[in-house]
Amino acid sequence: MPDILDSLEPYFATVNEHDEEKLDELHAVFQEHFMDNPFYLDGKLVRVKRHVYNPQKDGLPDYFTHYFEKFVHVVSRTIATKKGNKQREFRPERANRIHWIKPILENYTDARISNFRFLENNGKIRDYFWYKAKDFIVVMEEVIPDYYLITGFCVDRENRVYYAKKEANCLK
């Protein structure tokens, strides 16, 4: 039987914010993983808020309005604009790995997944599932009685030290 974690690869060779067919396919995978086939993590139902995306505050294409907000959050990253505002920017490396989230969560007890709990500045406690071999983190938040997906993203040179510090200072 193949090792699901070792076999994780990007979904497409390339994808960009204008590849509507590819994004539709990735959104279908996201919906299948989180809405159509619910699963449990540590005895808690993994849930995704079902809000539809509203692009008014961001610079993403209008057709993103037929995607779930959480999908859009995972495939994009907050950036500061020249005017000092914040908006979302499409990130192909995130989109191309959206199908990694569920296998990482389903295999969170695997020694290759570092999982830790961290008290955020806003007072919320979040759980991190970091697959270091593939530089990918999934962030969850427990809202009793369930677990909610916050985000999933690639760890890069810019944020590796930041998340390593969170891991080092995690709740015991």
DRENPA-3360 file (N, C-alpha, C; in nm, 2 decimals, always signed):
BEGIN
1 = MPDILDSL = +0.08/-0.12/+0.00/+0.00/+0.00/+0.00/+0.09/+0.12/+0.00 ~ +0.06/+0.22/-0.09/+0.15/+0.34/-0.10/+0.13/+0.43/+0.03 ~ +0.24/+0.49/+0.06/+0.24/+0.59/+0.17/+0.18/+0.72/+0.13 ~ +0.06/+0.75/+0.18/-0.02/+0.86/+0.14/+0.06/+0.99/+0.16 ~ +0.13/+1.01/+0.27/+0.21/+1.13/+0.29/+0.32/+1.15/+0.19 ~ +0.40/+1.04/+0.17/+0.51/+1.05/+0.07/+0.46/+1.07/-0.07 ~ +0.34/+1.03/-0.10/+0.29/+1.04/-0.23/+0.22/+1.18/-0.26 ~ +0.22/+1.27/-0.17/+0.15/+1.40/-0.19/+0.24/+1.48/-0.29;
9 = EPYFATVN = +0.17/+1.52/-0.39/+0.24/+1.60/-0.50/+0.14/+1.71/-0.54 ~ +0.19/+1.82/-0.60/+0.10/+1.93/-0.64/-0.01/+1.86/-0.74 ~ -0.13/+1.92/-0.73/-0.24/+1.87/-0.81/-0.22/+1.89/-0.96 ~ -0.18/+2.01/-1.00/-0.16/+2.04/-1.14/-0.01/+2.08/-1.16 ~ +0.04/+2.07/-1.28/+0.17/+2.12/-1.31/+0.18/+2.27/-1.29 ~ +0.08/+2.34/-1.33/+0.07/+2.49/-1.30/-0.08/+2.52/-1.28 ~ -0.10/+2.63/-1.21/-0.24/+2.68/-1.20/-0.22/+2.83/-1.16 ~ -0.32/+2.91/-1.22/-0.31/+3.05/-1.18/-0.46/+3.10/-1.15;
17 = EHDEEKLD = -0.47/+3.22/-1.11/-0.61/+3.27/-1.07/-0.70/+3.28/-1.18 ~ -0.66/+3.27/-1.31/-0.74/+3.28/-1.42/-0.78/+3.14/-1.48 ~ -0.72/+3.04/-1.42/-0.75/+2.90/-1.47/-0.88/+2.85/-1.40 ~ -0.99/+2.91/-1.45/-1.12/+2.88/-1.38/-1.16/+2.74/-1.38 ~ -1.13/+2.66/-1.49/-1.16/+2.52/-1.49/-1.08/+2.44/-1.39 ~ -0.95/+2.48/-1.38/-0.87/+2.41/-1.28/-0.91/+2.45/-1.14 ~ -0.94/+2.57/-1.11/-0.99/+2.61/-0.98/-1.12/+2.55/-0.95 ~ -1.21/+2.53/-1.04/-1.34/+2.46/-1.02/-1.31/+2.32/-0.98;
25 = ELHAVFQE = -1.21/+2.25/-1.04/-1.17/+2.12/-1.01/-1.12/+2.11/-0.86 ~ -1.03/+2.20/-0.83/-0.97/+2.21/-0.70/-1.08/+2.23/-0.59 ~ -1.18/+2.32/-0.63/-1.29/+2.35/-0.53/-1.37/+2.23/-0.52 ~ -1.39/+2.15/-0.62/-1.47/+2.02/-0.61/-1.40/+1.93/-0.52 ~ -1.27/+1.92/-0.53/-1.19/+1.83/-0.44/-1.21/+1.88/-0.29 ~ -1.20/+2.01/-0.27/-1.22/+2.07/-0.14/-1.36/+2.03/-0.08 ~ -1.46/+2.05/-0.17/-1.60/+2.02/-0.13/-1.61/+1.87/-0.10 ~ -1.55/+1.79/-0.18/-1.56/+1.64/-0.16/-1.49/+1.60/-0.02;
33 = HFMDNPFY = -1.38/+1.66/+0.01/-1.30/+1.63/+0.13/-1.37/+1.68/+0.25 ~ -1.43/+1.80/+0.25/-1.48/+1.86/+0.37/-1.63/+1.87/+0.38 ~ -1.70/+1.87/+0.28/-1.85/+1.88/+0.29/-1.92/+1.75/+0.26 ~ -1.88/+1.68/+0.15/-1.94/+1.56/+0.11/-1.90/+1.44/+0.19 ~ -1.79/+1.43/+0.24/-1.73/+1.32/+0.32/-1.67/+1.36/+0.45 ~ -1.76/+1.39/+0.54/-1.70/+1.44/+0.67/-1.62/+1.33/+0.74 ~ -1.52/+1.38/+0.82/-1.43/+1.29/+0.89/-1.40/+1.35/+1.02 ~ -1.34/+1.27/+1.11/-1.31/+1.31/+1.25/-1.16/+1.32/+1.27;
41 = LDGKLVRV = -1.13/+1.41/+1.36/-0.99/+1.43/+1.40/-0.99/+1.42/+1.55 ~ -0.93/+1.33/+1.61/-0.92/+1.31/+1.75/-1.06/+1.31/+1.81 ~ -1.15/+1.24/+1.74/-1.29/+1.22/+1.79/-1.38/+1.34/+1.77 ~ -1.33/+1.45/+1.70/-1.41/+1.57/+1.67/-1.44/+1.58/+1.52 ~ -1.56/+1.62/+1.49/-1.59/+1.63/+1.35/-1.52/+1.75/+1.29 ~ -1.45/+1.73/+1.17/-1.38/+1.84/+1.11/-1.48/+1.91/+1.02 ~ -1.49/+2.04/+1.04/-1.59/+2.12/+0.97/-1.53/+2.24/+0.90 ~ -1.60/+2.29/+0.80/-1.56/+2.41/+0.73/-1.68/+2.50/+0.72;
49 = KRHVYNPQ = -1.66/+2.62/+0.76/-1.78/+2.72/+0.75/-1.82/+2.72/+0.60 ~ -1.95/+2.72/+0.58/-2.00/+2.71/+0.44/-2.03/+2.85/+0.38 ~ -1.98/+2.95/+0.43/-2.00/+3.08/+0.37/-1.95/+3.09/+0.23 ~ -2.02/+3.16/+0.14/-1.97/+3.18/+0.00/-1.89/+3.31/+0.00 ~ -1.78/+3.31/-0.08/-1.69/+3.42/-0.08/-1.75/+3.55/-0.13 ~ -1.71/+3.66/-0.06/-1.75/+3.79/-0.11/-1.62/+3.87/-0.14 ~ -1.60/+3.90/-0.27/-1.48/+3.96/-0.32/-1.46/+4.11/-0.30 ~ -1.56/+4.17/-0.24/-1.56/+4.32/-0.24/-1.44/+4.38/-0.17;
57 = KDGLPDYF = -1.38/+4.31/-0.07/-1.27/+4.36/+0.00/-1.13/+4.32/-0.06 ~ -1.14/+4.23/-0.15/-1.01/+4.17/-0.21/-1.00/+4.20/-0.36 ~ -0.88/+4.17/-0.41/-0.86/+4.19/-0.55/-0.87/+4.07/-0.63 ~ -0.94/+3.97/-0.59/-0.95/+3.84/-0.66/-1.06/+3.85/-0.77 ~ -1.05/+3.77/-0.87/-1.15/+3.77/-0.98/-1.30/+3.75/-0.92 ~ -1.39/+3.81/-0.99/-1.53/+3.80/-0.95/-1.59/+3.66/-0.95 ~ -1.54/+3.57/-1.04/-1.59/+3.43/-1.04/-1.56/+3.35/-0.91 ~ -1.47/+3.41/-0.83/-1.44/+3.34/-0.70/-1.57/+3.34/-0.61;
65 = THYFEKFV = -1.67/+3.42/-0.64/-1.79/+3.43/-0.56/-1.87/+3.30/-0.56 ~ -1.84/+3.21/-0.65/-1.91/+3.08/-0.64/-1.83/+2.97/-0.56 ~ -1.72/+3.02/-0.50/-1.64/+2.93/-0.41/-1.67/+2.95/-0.26 ~ -1.65/+2.85/-0.18/-1.66/+2.87/-0.04/-1.55/+2.96/+0.01 ~ -1.58/+3.05/+0.10/-1.49/+3.14/+0.15/-1.36/+3.07/+0.21 ~ -1.38/+2.96/+0.27/-1.26/+2.89/+0.33/-1.17/+2.84/+0.22 ~ -1.23/+2.80/+0.11/-1.15/+2.76/-0.01/-1.06/+2.87/-0.05 ~ -1.13/+2.99/-0.07/-1.06/+3.11/-0.12/-0.95/+3.15/-0.02;
73 = HVVSRTIA = -0.98/+3.13/+0.11/-0.88/+3.17/+0.21/-0.75/+3.08/+0.20 ~ -0.78/+2.95/+0.18/-0.67/+2.86/+0.17/-0.58/+2.88/+0.04 ~ -0.65/+2.92/-0.07/-0.57/+2.93/-0.20/-0.52/+3.08/-0.21 ~ -0.53/+3.16/-0.11/-0.48/+3.29/-0.12/-0.41/+3.33/+0.01 ~ -0.34/+3.45/+0.00/-0.26/+3.49/+0.12/-0.29/+3.64/+0.14 ~ -0.29/+3.69/+0.26/-0.31/+3.83/+0.29/-0.18/+3.90/+0.26 ~ -0.20/+4.01/+0.18/-0.09/+4.10/+0.15/-0.13/+4.24/+0.18 ~ -0.03/+4.33/+0.21/-0.05/+4.47/+0.23/-0.04/+4.54/+0.09;
81 = TKKGNKQR = -0.14/+4.63/+0.07/-0.14/+4.70/-0.06/-0.05/+4.83/-0.04 ~ -0.03/+4.90/-0.15/+0.05/+5.02/-0.14/-0.02/+5.13/-0.06 ~ -0.15/+5.12/-0.05/-0.23/+5.22/+0.03/-0.23/+5.18/+0.18 ~ -0.17/+5.07/+0.21/-0.17/+5.02/+0.35/-0.29/+4.93/+0.39 ~ -0.37/+4.91/+0.29/-0.49/+4.81/+0.31/-0.44/+4.67/+0.30 ~ -0.52/+4.58/+0.34/-0.49/+4.44/+0.32/-0.59/+4.38/+0.23 ~ -0.54/+4.29/+0.14/-0.63/+4.21/+0.06/-0.57/+4.07/+0.03 ~ -0.64/+3.99/-0.03/-0.60/+3.85/-0.06/-0.53/+3.85/-0.20;
89 = EFRPERAN = -0.42/+3.77/-0.20/-0.35/+3.75/-0.33/-0.35/+3.60/-0.36 ~ -0.39/+3.56/-0.48/-0.39/+3.42/-0.51/-0.25/+3.36/-0.50 ~ -0.24/+3.24/-0.45/-0.11/+3.17/-0.43/-0.12/+3.03/-0.50 ~ -0.06/+3.01/-0.61/-0.07/+2.89/-0.68/-0.02/+2.77/-0.60 ~ +0.09/+2.79/-0.52/+0.14/+2.68/-0.45/+0.04/+2.63/-0.34 ~ -0.04/+2.72/-0.29/-0.14/+2.68/-0.19/-0.26/+2.61/-0.26 ~ -0.30/+2.66/-0.37/-0.41/+2.60/-0.45/-0.38/+2.46/-0.49 ~ -0.25/+2.44/-0.54/-0.21/+2.32/-0.59/-0.19/+2.21/-0.48;
97 = RIHWIKPI = -0.20/+2.25/-0.36/-0.18/+2.16/-0.25/-0.31/+2.14/-0.16 ~ -0.42/+2.20/-0.20/-0.54/+2.19/-0.12/-0.58/+2.05/-0.09 ~ -0.55/+1.96/-0.17/-0.58/+1.82/-0.15/-0.49/+1.75/-0.05 ~ -0.39/+1.82/+0.00/-0.30/+1.77/+0.11/-0.36/+1.78/+0.25 ~ -0.46/+1.87/+0.26/-0.51/+1.91/+0.40/-0.57/+1.78/+0.47 ~ -0.66/+1.72/+0.40/-0.73/+1.60/+0.46/-0.63/+1.49/+0.49 ~ -0.54/+1.45/+0.40/-0.45/+1.34/+0.44/-0.36/+1.38/+0.55 ~ -0.32/+1.50/+0.56/-0.23/+1.54/+0.67/-0.31/+1.53/+0.80;
105 = LENYTDAR = -0.43/+1.57/+0.80/-0.52/+1.56/+0.93/-0.55/+1.42/+0.96 ~ -0.58/+1.34/+0.86/-0.61/+1.20/+0.88/-0.49/+1.12/+0.94 ~ -0.37/+1.17/+0.91/-0.25/+1.10/+0.95/-0.17/+1.18/+1.06 ~ -0.24/+1.26/+1.13/-0.17/+1.35/+1.23/-0.09/+1.28/+1.33 ~ -0.12/+1.15/+1.36/-0.04/+1.08/+1.46/+0.09/+1.02/+1.40 ~ +0.11/+1.03/+1.27/+0.23/+0.99/+1.20/+0.35/+1.07/+1.26 ~ +0.46/+1.01/+1.28/+0.58/+1.08/+1.34/+0.63/+1.19/+1.25 ~ +0.59/+1.19/+1.12/+0.64/+1.30/+1.03/+0.55/+1.42/+1.04;
113 = ISNFRFLE = +0.44/+1.42/+1.11/+0.36/+1.53/+1.13/+0.38/+1.59/+1.27 ~ +0.43/+1.71/+1.27/+0.45/+1.77/+1.40/+0.32/+1.84/+1.43 ~ +0.26/+1.81/+1.55/+0.14/+1.88/+1.58/+0.16/+1.94/+1.72 ~ +0.11/+2.07/+1.72/+0.13/+2.15/+1.85/+0.01/+2.25/+1.86 ~ -0.01/+2.29/+1.98/-0.12/+2.38/+2.02/-0.05/+2.51/+2.06 ~ -0.11/+2.62/+2.01/-0.05/+2.75/+2.04/-0.16/+2.85/+2.07 ~ -0.13/+2.93/+2.18/-0.22/+3.04/+2.22/-0.19/+3.16/+2.14 ~ -0.28/+3.20/+2.05/-0.26/+3.32/+1.96/-0.28/+3.45/+2.04;
121 = NNGKIRDY = -0.23/+3.56/+1.98/-0.24/+3.69/+2.04/-0.38/+3.73/+2.06 ~ -0.48/+3.68/+1.99/-0.62/+3.71/+2.00/-0.69/+3.63/+2.11 ~ -0.61/+3.54/+2.18/-0.66/+3.46/+2.28/-0.72/+3.32/+2.24 ~ -0.72/+3.30/+2.11/-0.77/+3.17/+2.06/-0.66/+3.07/+2.06 ~ -0.69/+2.95/+2.09/-0.60/+2.84/+2.09/-0.62/+2.76/+1.95 ~ -0.51/+2.75/+1.88/-0.51/+2.68/+1.75/-0.42/+2.57/+1.75 ~ -0.45/+2.47/+1.68/-0.37/+2.35/+1.66/-0.31/+2.35/+1.52 ~ -0.18/+2.32/+1.52/-0.10/+2.32/+1.40/-0.05/+2.18/+1.37;
129 = FWYKAKDF = -0.06/+2.14/+1.24/-0.02/+2.01/+1.19/+0.08/+2.04/+1.08 ~ +0.21/+2.02/+1.11/+0.31/+2.06/+1.02/+0.38/+1.94/+0.96 ~ +0.36/+1.92/+0.83/+0.43/+1.82/+0.76/+0.56/+1.88/+0.71 ~ +0.66/+1.87/+0.78/+0.79/+1.94/+0.75/+0.86/+1.89/+0.62 ~ +0.84/+1.76/+0.60/+0.91/+1.70/+0.48/+0.85/+1.77/+0.35 ~ +0.73/+1.81/+0.35/+0.67/+1.88/+0.24/+0.64/+2.03/+0.26 ~ +0.69/+2.08/+0.37/+0.67/+2.22/+0.41/+0.53/+2.27/+0.40 ~ +0.44/+2.20/+0.47/+0.30/+2.24/+0.46/+0.24/+2.23/+0.60;
137 = IVVMEEVI = +0.16/+2.33/+0.64/+0.10/+2.34/+0.77/-0.05/+2.35/+0.75 ~ -0.13/+2.28/+0.84/-0.27/+2.29/+0.84/-0.30/+2.35/+0.98 ~ -0.39/+2.45/+0.99/-0.42/+2.51/+1.12/-0.57/+2.48/+1.14 ~ -0.60/+2.44/+1.26/-0.73/+2.40/+1.30/-0.77/+2.47/+1.43 ~ -0.90/+2.49/+1.46/-0.94/+2.55/+1.59/-1.05/+2.47/+1.64 ~ -1.04/+2.43/+1.77/-1.15/+2.35/+1.83/-1.26/+2.45/+1.88 ~ -1.38/+2.42/+1.83/-1.50/+2.49/+1.87/-1.59/+2.38/+1.91 ~ -1.59/+2.36/+2.04/-1.66/+2.24/+2.10/-1.80/+2.23/+2.05;
145 = PDYYLITG = -1.84/+2.12/+1.99/-1.77/+1.99/+2.00/-1.69/+1.95/+1.88 ~ -1.66/+2.05/+1.79/-1.60/+2.02/+1.66/-1.46/+2.08/+1.64 ~ -1.40/+2.05/+1.53/-1.28/+2.11/+1.49/-1.31/+2.19/+1.36 ~ -1.26/+2.31/+1.35/-1.28/+2.39/+1.23/-1.15/+2.42/+1.16 ~ -1.15/+2.40/+1.03/-1.04/+2.43/+0.94/-1.02/+2.58/+0.94 ~ -0.90/+2.63/+0.98/-0.87/+2.77/+0.97/-0.80/+2.80/+0.84 ~ -0.69/+2.72/+0.81/-0.62/+2.74/+0.68/-0.52/+2.63/+0.66 ~ -0.46/+2.62/+0.55/-0.35/+2.53/+0.52/-0.26/+2.61/+0.42;
153 = FCVDRENR = -0.13/+2.60/+0.43/-0.04/+2.67/+0.35/+0.10/+2.62/+0.35 ~ +0.18/+2.66/+0.25/+0.32/+2.62/+0.24/+0.40/+2.70/+0.33 ~ +0.50/+2.64/+0.39/+0.59/+2.71/+0.48/+0.71/+2.74/+0.39 ~ +0.75/+2.87/+0.39/+0.86/+2.91/+0.30/+0.97/+2.98/+0.39 ~ +1.07/+3.03/+0.32/+1.18/+3.09/+0.39/+1.14/+3.20/+0.48 ~ +1.04/+3.28/+0.43/+0.99/+3.40/+0.50/+0.92/+3.36/+0.63 ~ +0.85/+3.25/+0.64/+0.77/+3.22/+0.76/+0.82/+3.10/+0.84 ~ +0.92/+3.03/+0.79/+0.97/+2.91/+0.86/+1.02/+2.94/+1.00;
161 = VYYAKKEA = +1.09/+3.04/+1.02/+1.14/+3.07/+1.16/+1.02/+3.11/+1.25 ~ +0.93/+3.19/+1.19/+0.81/+3.23/+1.27/+0.73/+3.10/+1.32 ~ +0.71/+3.01/+1.24/+0.64/+2.89/+1.28/+0.72/+2.79/+1.37 ~ +0.85/+2.79/+1.35/+0.94/+2.72/+1.44/+0.94/+2.77/+1.58 ~ +0.93/+2.91/+1.59/+0.92/+2.97/+1.72/+0.79/+2.94/+1.79 ~ +0.68/+2.94/+1.71/+0.55/+2.90/+1.76/+0.55/+2.75/+1.82 ~ +0.62/+2.67/+1.74/+0.63/+2.53/+1.78/+0.71/+2.52/+1.91 ~ +0.82/+2.59/+1.92/+0.90/+2.59/+2.04/+0.83/+2.65/+2.16;
169 = NCLK = +0.74/+2.74/+2.14/+0.67/+2.80/+2.25/+0.53/+2.75/+2.26 ~ +0.50/+2.64/+2.22/+0.36/+2.58/+2.22/+0.32/+2.55/+2.36 ~ +0.18/+2.54/+2.37/+0.13/+2.50/+2.50/+0.16/+2.35/+2.52 ~ +0.20/+2.32/+2.64/+0.24/+2.18/+2.67/+0.12/+2.10/+2.71;
% end
